C-alpha cells in the first residue's frame, strides 16, 4: 500500500525531483532505488520485525522509512530531542535491537539499549549503482491492519505511549487529506517538521510521495532559513506549528513578498494565537489556516482549506472522518455547545503498543476514539478546539478551560503567547496561573495583564498570578509542556 505508492510514482515520473535538503537531491527514481537499498539493510541488520530510526527531516529519511517498510518490517522513528533516559525507555518499550542513524547522533545512540547502524558506514553509492541495474523488488505482501509505523507520543502530560499506525491508517489519511485540501503534484512542500512526529511524517513524507510532489527539507528549524527557502524554491505548501510561524514573524530579514508562491499554509499542533495569524497576514499577505489532528488519528481530522475557511476554527472534517461532540452524560451535543471530541475514521490507530487496557479506554466497540480534547461544531460544520479535558480547572465548583484565558491574554498587543495552568488553592480548589511570552521589543507588566484579562473574564477566571518569561519549556514539536510549567509554580 505505502511502498506501492512509491514504486508507482517512481515508474510514472522517474525524473521528477522527490526530495532535497541542501546537501543532496533525489529524483523519484533515485529515491525508490535508495529505498530498495535500505530494504536490504533492514533485512540484513536485524532479525526482529521492528527497526528504529533517528534522523531529522532530510532526503535520507524517506529512503530509510520506505526501505524498512519494503522489507516488511515496522518502522519506529525516534524522538532525538528527548533526554537520553527518556529515549532509552522508548527503545526498550519498542523492543528494538537496531537503530538506523547518522554519526551526528553517535553520542546519543551510544547511550541507548540498541545497536546503532550509521548510514555513513554503509556502501550506499555502490549499492545504489547495483540496485539501479535491476527491476524494483516486489512490494511486501501486507494486510491493511498490519502495523506500518509505531510513533511514540510526545509525553507532554504523561509517559510516552507507542501508537500503532497501520497501512490502512496512513494510506487513508494521505488519500483523504489530498482530496480534501485539493493539493496536486505541482505543489512544492517545505518540510520543517521532525519526522518522528506524525504531522511531519504523514504531511511532509508520505503525502508528497502519493502526489508525486517535490519536498525541500530543512533538518533543523531556522526561521530565516525557512523564509529564504520558501522564496528561493517557490514553496507552495507550508505546514508548521504556531511557534514556528511566530518565530518567522519575529525575523527582520524576511521580505513582504517572501511567501508570494504559497498556495496554502496550515498551522497545527496547538492553538494559533490571533496575533500571529493577524501579523502574518498583515506582513506577508498570507492566510494561516488551522488544522487539527492527533498521533492516534494518523493525524489529520480537519483543516481549513483554500475554499472553506473560518477564523478561529480548525476547519471542517476531511473526507471519511466523522466527528461527534459528546457531553458529560455521554449524549451528543447540539451545534455550538462544548463537549469532548470523539472521532471515527479509517485513520484511527490500531491501538497503543502493548497497552490493551489503555487502548480500550479510548476506543469504544463502535470504533469511536475519545480525544480528551474539548470543542464545538457550529451550524456550518466548522470545528473549534476550546480546551483539553485533562487540563480543565475546577474553580469554586465551576469548570474553566485554560484555552479561554490564554486566548484573552493573547489579544493583548504586547503578548505573543500565553499558557495557563491550575494551582491548588485551599478555598477555591484551584486558581489559574498564567505564563506569558511578550512580543519582541514589547514591555508589559503582570499587573497590566491581570487588569486586561479582568475586563473580559469572570473574576474566578482571571489569573491569580502572571509570570512573564522570555521563553517556556516546549516539546520537540514546539508545544508548551504544561507539566513542566507546574514545576515552575
Residue pairs with C-beta under 8 A, 6 or more apart in sequence:
1 142
1 144
1 167
1 168
1 171
2 66
2 69
2 148
2 167
2 170
2 171
2 206
3 35
3 66
3 69
3 70
3 139
3 140
4 139
5 171
5 174
5 206
5 209
5 210
6 28
6 31
6 32
6 35
6 66
6 209
7 32
7 136
7 139
9 18
9 28
9 32
9 209
9 210
9 212
10 28
10 29
10 31
10 32
10 136
12 212
13 28
13 185
13 212
14 27
14 28
14 29
15 27
15 28
15 29
16 27
16 28
16 185
16 212
16 214
17 25
17 26
17 27
17 214
18 26
18 27
18 28
18 30
18 31
18 62
18 208
18 209
18 214
18 215
19 25
19 26
19 31
19 59
19 62
19 208
19 214
19 215
19 216
19 217
20 26
20 59
20 214
20 215
20 216
20 217
21 57
21 58
21 59
21 60
21 216
21 217
21 218
21 219
22 218
23 59
24 59
25 59
26 34
26 59
26 63
28 212
29 132
30 128
31 59
31 62
31 63
31 66
32 66
32 136
33 128
33 131
33 132
34 63
34 67
34 124
34 128
35 62
35 63
35 64
35 65
35 66
35 67
35 70
36 67
36 70
36 131
36 136
36 137
37 63
37 67
37 124
37 127
37 128
37 131
38 63
38 64
38 66
38 67
38 68
38 70
38 71
38 100
39 67
39 68
39 70
39 71
39 137
40 67
40 71
40 127
41 67
41 100
41 117
41 122
42 51
42 67
42 68
42 70
42 71
42 73
42 100
43 71
45 51
45 98
45 100
45 117
46 73
46 97
46 98
48 73
48 95
48 96
48 97
48 98
49 72
49 73
49 74
50 73
50 74
50 75
50 76
50 94
50 95
50 96
50 150
51 68
51 71
51 73
51 74
51 75
51 76
51 96
51 98
51 99
51 100
52 76
52 77
52 78
52 91
52 94
52 96
52 98
52 99
52 100
52 114
53 61
53 64
53 65
53 68
53 75
53 76
53 77
53 78
53 99
53 100
53 101
53 196
54 77
54 78
54 80
54 99
54 100
54 101
54 102
54 105
54 108
54 109
55 61
55 64
55 77
55 100
55 101
55 102
55 195
56 80
56 194
56 195
56 219
56 220
57 191
57 192
57 193
57 194
57 195
57 200
57 204
57 217
57 218
57 219
58 217
58 219
59 217
60 102
60 119
61 195
61 205
61 217
62 205
62 209
64 75
64 100
64 119
65 75
65 77
65 195
65 201
65 205
66 209
68 74
68 75
68 100
69 75
69 140
69 148
70 137
70 139
70 140
71 140
72 140
72 142
74 147
74 148
74 149
74 150
75 148
75 149
75 150
76 94
76 96
76 149
76 150
76 151
76 152
76 162
77 149
77 151
77 195
77 196
77 201
78 87
78 90
78 91
78 99
78 152
78 196
79 87
79 90
79 152
79 154
79 160
79 194
79 196
79 197
79 476
80 87
80 105
80 108
80 196
81 194
81 475
81 476
82 90
82 155
82 160
82 476
84 108
84 111
84 112
86 155
86 160
87 108
87 112
88 111
88 112
88 113
89 159
89 160
90 152
90 160
90 162
91 99
91 112
91 113
91 114
92 113
93 152
93 162
93 353
93 354
94 150
94 152
94 162
94 353
96 114
97 114
97 115
98 114
98 115
98 117
99 109
99 112
99 114
99 115
99 116
99 117
100 117
100 119
101 109
101 116
101 117
101 118
101 119
102 118
102 119
102 120
103 118
103 120
105 116
106 116
106 118
109 116
110 116
142 148
142 167
143 167
144 166
144 167
144 168
144 171
145 166
145 167
145 168
145 350
146 166
146 167
147 164
147 165
147 166
147 350
148 165
148 166
148 167
148 169
148 170
149 165
149 170
149 201
150 162
150 163
150 164
150 165
150 353
151 162
151 163
151 165
151 196
151 197
151 198
151 201
151 295
152 160
152 161
152 162
152 163
152 196
153 160
153 161
153 163
153 295
154 160
154 197
154 475
154 476
154 477
154 479
155 475
156 475
156 479
156 481
156 482
156 483
157 390
157 482
157 483
161 352
161 353
161 355
161 358
162 352
162 353
162 354
162 355
163 198
163 295
163 296
163 349
163 352
163 353
164 349
164 350
164 351
164 352
164 353
165 198
165 298
165 349
165 350
166 349
166 350
168 346
169 298
169 346
169 347
169 348
169 349
169 350
170 202
170 206
170 298
170 347
172 298
172 320
172 345
172 346
172 347
173 202
173 297
173 298
173 299
173 300
173 345
173 346
173 347
174 202
174 206
174 207
174 210
175 210
176 300
176 318
176 319
176 320
176 321
176 345
176 346
176 347
177 202
177 203
177 207
177 300
177 303
177 318
178 207
178 210
178 211
179 318
179 319
180 303
180 305
180 318
180 319
181 264
181 266
181 303
181 305
181 318
182 305
182 306
182 307
183 207
183 211
183 213
183 237
183 263
183 264
184 211
184 213
185 211
185 212
185 213
186 213
186 236
187 211
187 213
187 214
187 236
187 237
187 263
188 213
188 214
188 215
188 216
188 233
188 234
188 235
188 236
188 237
188 261
189 203
189 204
189 207
189 208
189 213
189 214
189 215
189 216
189 235
189 236
189 237
189 238
189 239
190 204
190 215
190 216
190 218
190 226
190 229
190 230
190 233
190 235
190 237
190 238
190 239
191 200
191 204
191 205
191 215
191 216
191 217
191 218
192 218
192 221
192 226
192 240
192 244
193 199
193 200
193 203
193 204
193 239
193 240
193 241
193 477
194 200
194 476
194 477
195 201
195 204
195 205
196 476
197 295
197 476
197 477
198 293
198 294
198 295
198 298
198 299
199 239
199 241
199 268
199 269
199 293
199 299
199 477
202 298
202 299
202 300
203 239
203 266
203 300
204 215
204 217
204 239
205 215
207 213
208 214
208 215
213 237
216 229
216 233
216 235
218 225
218 226
218 229
221 244
221 247
223 244
223 247
223 248
223 250
223 251
223 254
224 251
224 253
224 254
226 240
226 244
226 248
227 248
227 251
227 253
227 254
227 255
227 258
227 259
228 258
229 235
230 238
230 258
230 259
230 261
230 262
231 255
231 257
231 258
231 259
231 260
231 261
234 261
235 261
235 262
236 261
236 262
236 263
236 264
237 262
237 263
237 264
237 265
238 259
238 262
238 264
238 265
238 266
239 265
239 266
239 268
240 265
240 266
240 267
241 267
241 268
241 269
241 270
241 477
241 478
241 479
242 267
242 269
242 270
242 271
242 272
242 273
242 276
242 417
242 478
243 270
243 417
243 474
243 478
244 478
245 265
245 267
245 272
245 276
245 280
245 288
246 273
246 276
246 416
246 417
248 254
248 280
249 276
249 279
249 280
249 283
250 439
250 440
254 283
254 284
256 283
256 284
256 285
257 284
257 285
258 284
259 265
259 284
259 285
259 286
260 285
262 286
263 306
264 289
264 305
264 306
265 280
265 286
265 287
265 288
265 289
266 288
266 289
266 290
266 291
266 303
266 304
267 277
267 288
267 289
267 290
267 291
268 290
268 291
268 292
268 293
268 303
268 314
269 477
269 478
269 479
270 478
270 479
270 480
271 290
271 385
271 403
271 406
271 407
272 288
272 290
273 410
273 415
273 416
273 417
273 418
274 312
274 407
274 410
274 411
275 410
275 411
275 413
275 415
275 416
275 439
276 288
276 416
277 287
277 288
277 311
280 286
280 287
280 288
281 287
281 288
287 309
289 303
289 304
289 305
289 306
289 309
289 315
290 303
290 304
290 313
290 314
290 315
291 300
291 301
291 302
291 303
291 304
291 314
291 315
292 300
292 301
292 302
292 303
292 314
292 315
292 383
292 385
293 299
293 300
293 301
293 302
294 301
294 343
294 371
294 373
295 349
296 348
296 349
296 362
296 369
296 371
297 321
297 343
297 345
297 347
297 348
297 349
297 369
298 347
298 348
298 349
299 347
300 318
300 321
300 347
301 314
301 317
301 318
301 321
301 323
301 343
301 345
301 383
302 314
302 315
302 316
302 317
302 318
302 321
302 323
302 383
303 314
303 315
303 318
304 310
304 313
304 314
304 315
305 315
308 315
308 316
309 315
310 378
310 380
310 382
312 384
313 378
313 382
313 383
313 384
314 382
314 383
314 384
314 385
315 382
315 383
316 380
316 381
316 382
316 383
317 323
317 381
317 383
320 345
320 346
321 343
321 344
321 345
321 347
322 343
322 344
322 345
323 341
323 342
323 343
323 377
323 383
324 332
324 341
324 342
324 343
324 344
324 368
325 332
325 333
325 337
325 338
325 339
325 340
325 341
325 342
325 375
325 376
325 377
326 332
326 333
326 339
326 340
326 341
326 342
326 370
327 333
327 337
327 339
327 340
328 339
333 339
333 376
335 376
335 377
335 378
335 379
336 376
336 377
336 378
336 379
337 376
338 374
338 375
338 376
338 386
338 387
338 401
339 374
339 375
339 376
340 370
340 371
340 372
340 373
340 374
340 389
341 370
341 371
341 373
341 374
341 375
341 383
341 385
342 368
342 369
342 370
342 371
343 368
343 369
343 371
344 366
344 367
344 368
344 369
348 363
348 367
348 369
349 363
349 369
351 359
351 363
352 358
352 359
362 369
362 370
362 372
363 369
363 370
364 370
372 388
372 389
372 390
373 385
373 387
373 388
373 389
374 385
374 386
374 387
374 388
374 389
374 392
374 401
375 383
375 384
375 385
375 386
376 383
376 384
376 386
377 383
377 384
378 384
385 403
386 401
386 403
386 404
387 401
387 402
387 403
387 404
388 401
388 402
388 403
391 401
391 402
391 421
391 482
392 399
392 400
392 401
392 402
393 399
393 400
393 401
393 402
393 422
393 430
393 432
394 400
394 429
394 430
395 422
395 428
395 429
395 430
395 431
395 432
395 460
395 461
396 428
396 429
396 460
397 429
398 460
400 432
400 460
400 461
402 419
402 420
402 421
402 422
402 432
403 420
404 457
404 461
405 418
405 420
405 432
405 434
405 453
405 457
405 461
405 463
406 418
406 419
406 420
406 434
408 452
408 453
408 456
408 457
409 415
409 418
409 420
409 434
409 436
409 449
409 452
409 453
409 463
410 416
410 417
410 418
411 456
412 444
412 449
412 452
413 439
413 442
414 438
414 439
414 442
414 443
414 444
415 436
415 437
415 438
415 439
415 444
415 449
416 437
416 438
416 439
416 440
417 436
417 437
417 472
417 480
418 434
418 435
418 436
418 437
419 434
419 435
419 472
419 480
419 482
419 485
420 432
420 433
420 434
420 435
420 463
421 432
421 433
421 435
421 482
421 485
421 486
421 489
422 430
422 431
422 432
422 433
423 430
423 431
423 432
423 433
423 464
423 465
423 489
424 430
425 431
425 464
428 460
431 464
432 461
432 462
432 463
432 464
433 463
433 464
433 465
433 466
433 467
433 489
434 449
434 453
434 463
434 465
434 466
434 467
435 466
435 467
435 469
435 472
435 480
435 485
435 488
436 444
436 449
436 466
436 467
436 468
436 469
437 468
437 469
437 470
437 471
437 472
438 444
438 468
444 468
445 468
446 465
446 466
446 467
446 468
447 466
449 463
449 466
449 468
450 462
450 463
450 466
453 461
453 462
453 463
454 462
467 488
472 480
472 481
472 485
473 480
473 481
473 484
473 485
474 480
474 481
475 481
